[in-house]
């Protein structure tokens, strides 16, 4: 694709993604911009379907919606509340550790800087960027498997890892699109641009796509 086609691609996806489900963490941020809830919900969402994440987060936040109340819960209680999210026992442990650190080092407040967020257990660049963008409205680019795959498939970047993709996008993606690019490409990836056999015949941005590494499509 031509680099300046990104403007057309974003405008098209803004319209098309309204037909599809909004990623759960983004949906939460639209109703309540709470950095703590966004942080914990993002931890829960890793390798877990959105509908399961939504139910688990709702159950958990009904019992504890801040680090002080969360720390009062036993690890087993958290695990029970968030089941059946993927790796629920490991995530329960991480949540306890996160809350302890938030209270001891940050006065119970979630940091608004990526480098500080990365110091928390179970928090990678994807989670840190989501907290910064959706929790605080600050510039950042959240790159998950969908964003990494589609950015490369389009031919907009040529990278090997999600982290490389994030920094490549920081270099060339117009800053106005940074926060929303995750929602747009995640929705496209979930509904059309699948890892294998993408639905190219149904894709609203197919004419811009280089289809890099696409061996079979529908």
C-alpha positions in Angstrom: 0.0 0.0 0.0 1.0 3.6 -0.4 1.7 5.3 2.9 -0.7 8.1 2.2 -3.5 5.6 1.8 -3.7 5.3 5.6 -6.0 8.3 5.6 -8.5 6.5 3.4 -8.1 3.3 5.3 -8.8 4.9 8.7 -11.9 6.8 7.4 -13.3 3.6 5.8 -12.7 1.5 9.0 -14.3 4.2 11.2 -17.5 3.6 9.3 -17.3 -0.1 8.8 -16.3 -1.0 12.4 -19.5 0.5 13.7 -21.2 -2.7 12.4 -19.0 -4.9 14.6 -18.5 -5.4 18.3 -16.2 -2.9 20.0 -13.3 -4.6 21.9 -14.4 -5.0 25.5 -11.7 -2.8 27.2 -12.4 0.0 24.8 -16.2 -0.4 25.5 -15.5 -0.1 29.2 -13.5 3.1 28.7 -16.3 4.7 26.8 -18.6 4.5 29.8 -16.1 4.9 32.6 -12.5 6.1 32.1 -11.1 4.4 35.2 -7.3 3.5 34.7 -7.5 0.8 37.4 -10.4 -1.0 35.8 -8.8 -0.7 32.4 -5.5 -2.1 33.7 -7.2 -5.1 35.4 -9.6 -5.8 32.6 -6.7 -5.7 30.1 -4.8 -8.2 32.2 -7.9 -10.4 32.3 -8.3 -10.1 28.5 -5.0 -11.6 27.5 -5.6 -14.8 25.6 -9.3 -14.6 26.5 -12.4 -14.0 24.4 -14.1 -10.6 24.9 -17.4 -12.0 26.2 -15.6 -14.0 28.9 -13.5 -11.0 29.9 -16.6 -8.9 30.2 -18.3 -11.3 32.5 -15.2 -11.9 34.6 -14.4 -8.2 34.9 -18.0 -7.4 35.9 -18.0 -10.1 38.7 -14.6 -8.9 40.0 -15.4 -5.2 40.0 -18.7 -5.8 41.9 -16.6 -7.1 44.7 -13.5 -4.9 44.4 -13.1 -1.9 42.1 -10.0 -0.4 43.5 -6.5 -1.7 44.6 -7.3 -1.4 48.4 -10.4 -3.6 48.3 -8.8 -5.9 45.8 -5.8 -6.5 48.1 -8.2 -7.6 50.9 -9.3 -10.6 48.7 -7.5 -13.8 48.8 -5.8 -15.0 45.7 -8.2 -17.9 45.5 -11.2 -15.6 45.8 -9.9 -13.5 42.8 -9.3 -16.7 40.8 -12.8 -17.9 41.5 -14.3 -14.6 40.5 -12.4 -14.3 37.2 -12.8 -18.0 36.1 -12.8 -19.1 33.3 -10.5 -16.5 31.8 -7.3 -18.0 30.4 -4.6 -18.6 33.0 -6.9 -17.4 35.7 -4.8 -18.6 38.6 -1.7 -16.8 37.3 -3.7 -13.7 36.6 -5.1 -13.7 40.1 -1.6 -13.8 41.5 -0.6 -10.9 39.2 -3.6 -8.8 40.2 -2.7 -9.2 43.9 0.9 -8.2 43.2 -0.1 -5.3 41.0 -2.5 -3.9 43.7 0.2 -4.3 46.4 2.7 -2.3 44.3 0.1 0.3 43.4 -0.5 1.0 47.1 3.1 0.8 48.3 4.8 2.7 45.5 2.1 4.8 43.8 -0.3 5.7 46.6 -3.0 3.5 45.1 -2.9 5.3 41.8 -2.2 3.7 38.4 0.8 5.3 36.7 0.2 7.2 33.5 3.6 6.5 32.0 4.4 3.4 30.0 7.8 2.9 31.6 6.3 2.8 35.0 3.4 0.5 34.0 5.9 -2.0 32.6 7.3 -2.4 36.1 4.1 -4.1 37.1 3.8 -7.9 37.0 2.0 -9.3 34.0 2.0 -5.9 32.2 3.6 -5.7 28.8 3.6 -3.0 26.2 0.2 -3.8 24.9 -1.4 -3.4 28.3 0.7 -0.4 29.2 -0.4 1.4 26.0 -4.0 0.6 26.6 -3.9 2.1 30.1 -2.2 5.2 28.9 -4.5 5.7 25.9 -7.9 4.6 27.2 -7.3 5.4 30.9 -5.6 8.7 30.6 -6.2 9.8 27.0 -2.5 10.2 26.3 -0.9 9.3 23.0 0.2 5.7 22.6 -0.1 2.9 20.1 -1.4 -0.4 21.4 -0.1 -3.3 19.2 -1.6 -6.8 19.7 -1.5 -9.7 17.3 -4.2 -8.2 15.1 -2.5 -4.8 14.7 0.9 -6.5 14.1 -0.5 -8.9 11.5 -2.6 -6.4 9.6 -0.1 -3.6 9.6 2.4 -6.0 7.9 -0.2 -7.6 5.7 -1.3 -4.2 4.3 2.4 -3.4 3.6 2.4 -0.4 5.8 5.2 -1.7 8.0 7.7 -4.6 7.6 8.4 -5.9 11.1 8.9 -9.2 12.9 7.4 -8.6 16.3 4.6 -6.6 17.9 7.1 -4.4 19.7 8.9 -3.6 16.4 5.5 -2.8 14.9 4.7 -0.4 17.7 7.9 1.6 17.2 7.5 1.5 13.4 4.0 2.9 13.7 5.2 5.6 16.1 7.6 6.7 13.3 5.1 6.9 10.4 1.5 6.7 11.6 -0.1 10.2 11.9 -0.4 10.9 15.6 -4.2 11.7 15.3 -4.7 7.9 14.6 -2.5 6.5 17.4 -5.2 5.8 20.0 -7.9 4.5 17.6 -5.8 2.3 15.4 -6.0 -0.6 17.8 -9.8 -0.7 17.9 -10.0 -0.3 14.1 -7.6 -3.1 13.3 -8.7 -5.4 16.1 -12.3 -5.3 14.9 -11.1 -5.9 11.3 -9.0 -8.8 12.5 -11.7 -10.4 14.5 -14.3 -10.2 11.7 -12.5 -10.1 8.4 -8.7 -10.2 8.3 -8.2 -13.6 10.1 -4.7 -15.0 10.5 -5.4 -17.8 8.0 -7.7 -17.6 5.1 -8.8 -13.9 5.5 -12.1 -12.9 4.0 -10.5 -10.6 1.4 -13.7 -10.6 -0.8 -15.6 -9.0 2.1 -12.8 -6.6 3.2 -13.7 -2.9 2.9 -10.0 -1.9 2.4 -9.0 -4.8 0.1 -8.0 -2.5 -2.7 -5.3 -0.9 -0.6 -3.8 -4.1 0.7 -0.6 -5.7 -0.4 -1.8 -9.0 1.0 1.7 -9.8 2.2 2.2 -13.4 3.1 -1.5 -14.3 2.3 -1.4 -17.7 0.8 -5.1 -18.4 0.8 -8.2 -16.2 1.1 -11.9 -16.2 0.8 
